[in-house]
Amino acid sequence: MNFEILAWIFAGAVTLHNIEEAILLPEWSRTAGRWHIAVGDTEFRFAVVTLTALAYACAWSAGSGGAIGAYAISGYALAMLLNVFIPHIAATLILKRYAPGTATGLLLILPVSTLLLRQANVEQRIDLAIFLWTGPFTALALAASIPILFMIGRRLAAGQAGDK
């Protein structure tokens, strides 16, 4: 399977993963202790919709043949691959209860991200020496965006509450 197809499959896997989290994670977060800050439904769902849209933008950019798009989707895949282990698997094991996103992480994100990164390398869409810094940078940027997206989502929720 070629890189462009895997980029779109990756975006689909992110969508399914984020749907699972959007349904289950806000309630779970209120009892997760240090594993996840308590997060409201609206703010969390705003964040995952935004990050899902970003996955599709990266897939489109990667499919258009640009190097920036290839590094963006590959970095996103690295971030999601790491996300399977921390926090999902770690939280499930340590808390001894299911952490939302673990099933889709193991069944979809883990294999699709691994295949995407492998194919990016095989097709020489990314240079491993460059990816060694762009991949972690992208993963950190995505992680840093989450509190910002939560803040925006809270403000949107407060605005909706004020309109009623």
Secondary structure, DSSP 4 states (H G I P E B T S, - for coil): --HHHHHHHHHHHHHHHHHHHHHHHHHHHTT-GGGS----HHHHHHHHHHHHHHHHHHHHHHHTT-HHHHHHHHHHHHHHHHHIIIIIIHHHHHHTSPPTTHHHIIIIIHHHHHHHHHHHHHTTSS-HHHHHHHHHHHHHHHHHHHHHHHHHHHHHHHHHHHH-
